[in-house]
Structures are given as C-alpha cells and as structure tokens.
C-alpha cells in the first residue's frame, strides 16, 4: 500500500498535489494511506447535488405513458433518494406517486 501511495503522490501534477496537501492539513499526504488519499480526493472532486434542485425534480415528476406502475414507483423512490426528507419521506412518496398516476381508474382506487 505504501508503494501505491507513493505512485499516486508522484503522479499528481503540482496543482493537484497542493489540493491533496490542503486536504490533509495538519498532516502531510505522506502520512495518509492510499485509501485515505483516494477518499479525500473523491470527496473533494465529487459534485454536491443541491437538495433544492433534487426536490424540484421530485415535486415535478410525472408518470410516463410507457411506464408500468412498478417502474413509476421505482423512479419516484430514486428521485427521493437525494432529497433528505427524513421522517416525511413515506408521506411524500405516497403523495407524489398518487398525484403522478395518469390512469383515472387507478387514481380513483388510490383516493
């Protein structure tokens, strides 16, 4: 693992090494393991999704004509995954799922 860390650190350009070093403060990157360095870099370079943007997608989702009910349910749950609704999640899933159903017979049965 020390070799992997050394190869990683030696392959970084100056700009990236400065970033790694700042992420490791107060320690030096050489004191971290390879896995710790990879985690620091992944966390730094991974985009952070806006909760409000994710919630807007969730609140405006509509069932597609070609989607089955189970596909619709899975898509609604997937959109809710990054919304951080906490304990309100089951109620919001139910509401969005029910509102988004386009079949009036199914909607009448759900209501």
N, C-alpha and C positions, 0 to 999 in steps of 0.2 A: 504493500500500500504506500510505503514511503516513496517508492520509485514512481508510482502513478502520480502522487502529489508533485514530485519534482518535475516530471514531464509536463504536467498541467501548468505549473507555475512558469516553467521555462518557455512554454509555447505561447504564453499570453503576450500581446503587444503592451506597450507602455501604458496606454490609456486604460486598458482592462486590468492591468496589474494594480494601478492606482485605485481602481474601484474595489478590487479584492482586498487590498490593504486597508482601505477605509472601512470595509465591512467587517474586518477582523479586529479593529481597534478595541481594546488597548493592546492586543497581542499582534504578533506578526503572522502572516499567512503560513509561514513555515512551521508554526506550532499547531496548526489545524490538520485534521486528517483529510484525505482525498474526498471522502463522502461529505464531510462538513463544508469543504470548499464548494463542492458541487451544489449542495443545498443552498448555501449563501448566494451563489450565482443564479440559480434557478429562481429563488425568491426575488432577487433584485430585478432580473430581466423578464419575469412573468408579468404580463399586464394585469392590472387590478380592474375587475369589472365594476362598473358603477351600479350600486344597488338600485338607484332610481331608474337607470336605463333598463336593468333587468326586470324591475317591477312594471315598467311601462310596457315591455314586451308581453309580460304575463297578463296584465289587465286588458290588453287589446287583442289577445289571441282569439281566433275564430276557427271552428272546426271546418276542415276542408271537406268538400263533397266526396272525395275519393277515400277519406279516412274511415276506418271502422271505429266503433266505439272504444275498443281496447287500444287502438293506435292513438286516438284522441286523448284518452286518459293518460297514456304514457307521455305524450307530448306536453300536456298540461303539467304533469309532475316534473318533467325535465326542465321546463321553463321556471318552475317554482324553486328549483334546487339552489339557485344563487340569489334568491330574494331575501333570505334571512327573516322569514316571517315568524319564526319561533312557534309559540303555542297556538297562534292564529292559523297556522298552515292548513289543518284539516277543514276548517270553515271556508277559507278562501279557495282551496281546491274544489270543494263541493260547489261553491257559488260560480266560479269560472267554468267548471265543467258543465254545470246545468245551463248557464246562460249561453254558452257557446254551442250547445247542441242545436243543429239546424232542422232536425226532424220534429215536426209539431206533435206527432203521436208520442214519441219518446219524451218530449218535453212535458206534455200533459201528464204522462205517467210519473215523471220525476216530481212535478209540482204537487 
